[in-house]
Amino acid sequence: MANEQNNFAELISHCKEYGYIFQSSEIYDGLAAVYDYGQNGAQLKKNIRDQWWKSMTQLHDNIVGIDAAIFMHPTTWKASGHVDNFSDPMIDNKDSKKRYRVDHLIEAHAETLPEADGKALIEQMEALLANDDYLGLKALIEDNKIACGISKTCNWTDVRQFNLMFKTEFGAVASDNPDDNMVYLRPETAQGIFVNFLNVQKTGRMKIPFGIAQTGKAFRNEIVARQFIFRMREFEQMEMQFFVRPGTQKEWYNFWKEERKKWHESIGIPAEKLRYHDHAKLAHYADAALDIEFEFPFGWKELEGIHSRTDFDLKNHEKYSKKKIQYFDNDIDPATNKPYGNYVPYVVETSVGLDRLFLTVISLAYAEEKWTKEDGTEDSRVVLRIPPKIAPTKLAILPLTKKDGLPEIAEALMAECKPHFHCFYEEKDTIGKRYRRMDAIGTPFCVTIDHQTKEDNTVTIRYRDTMTQERIALADVKKLVLGKIS
Ligand code: ATP
């Protein structure tokens, strides 16, 4: 029936028009790569976060959640390697003064080439990146005559590293050296988990293997921030560090690789839109790493990272803090018949961006539909087919008219349902217009109270995805919706 199409620019304006996402400080012309979530967006984001939190901390007996501060002692970032290594290779165009991330510049050029040539160029780039060969990268850009999008020239600086961490001043103590009061805004939530490893292990009497989960803001001064909320300067991560016995990390890495893909499918992402991508170049802390990629409207891109982080972080925190961060394992090692004893655990990390997951959900949900009605006339709608369990509003309660006692029945239904799930009440406009507005914000169920309700206590329930309607007992509404969203 419906003729559907997806359009990214339309999706962005739809998000604004229907209270999902606004440009930050828009009245001052915005702040690049920073976004605010509106009334519907904040609720959808919370629902996705809640699903993740529940799956991690409630459905796994051996994972607990924490909420660490954004500010951390600056030595944390020395120990984690971020001060020295958290940087991307950049290149500036001398004519336009525009700065590019080298991999983005080459990737964008590769997309304009015939497929085989583009692939060959990417392979050359990956080999050079893996060896930190900056002279080679500059030569690759020049040899391929890759020009700046603004100046159209190939007049490039050398390739340089640019640290992505934001700095700010902490406290009000005057000092001649500004670095004395300097703190970073955390570029990942993971370090808040590592520095609390012993606190949680001891107070929670946790036995290895176990995990610590956390959601929260992270900040990166991304050079090229683009594609809407895909790459932001302030964003939210949902990370889980799973602490394991050294030597078992490969097994747990494979476990979490499967587990996380299955979780994405459980919130409605089709399996064929997800794939694994093994990292060619490993980060400074990893012995294995892969991305779970999603097919975004602009191509396959990273949604979540699964990293086998070895004992790198805990060992470095031991070294820099001069405090022992170890675990005593009293399980018996069959090889020696003695307890495994003291060791620094290995870590397998799952790290997903909440905003990227939001973009995944909303881009899958967005549909522009057109169809021909039985009388031959054309009709259309824009609908967000968000899975009911994460939709911001579950049920719209709509009295057909503002009189004849219908609003009172609707208000009683509101009072019955709203302690259990998010409902929306509206009596303005024709019922058709009200249905279209609910389609546009992705409300899966609408209930209309009409004159027949007064006679036989039944209502019309209308389903967003099929637009079909049926008559059900007023008394069954709450149960039906609860059944569909659980
Ligand atoms: P990318 O290669 O896209 O820059 P990354 O490999 O640096 O990402 P990680 O450090 O592994 O990302 O971070 C884990 C997750 O955090 C990513 O999979 C992504 O979902 C999210 N993320 C990272 N950077 C951003 C950002 N700037 N905006 C939104 N989400 C982000």
Boltz pocket constraint, residues with backbone or C-beta under 6 A from the ligand:
constraints:
  - pocket:
      binder: B
      contacts: [[A, 188], [A, 220], [A, 222], [A, 229], [A, 230], [A, 231], [A, 232], [A, 233], [A, 234], [A, 235], [A, 236], [A, 237], [A, 302], [A, 303], [A, 304], [A, 305], [A, 351], [A, 352], [A, 353], [A, 354], [A, 355], [A, 356]]
      max_distance: 6.0
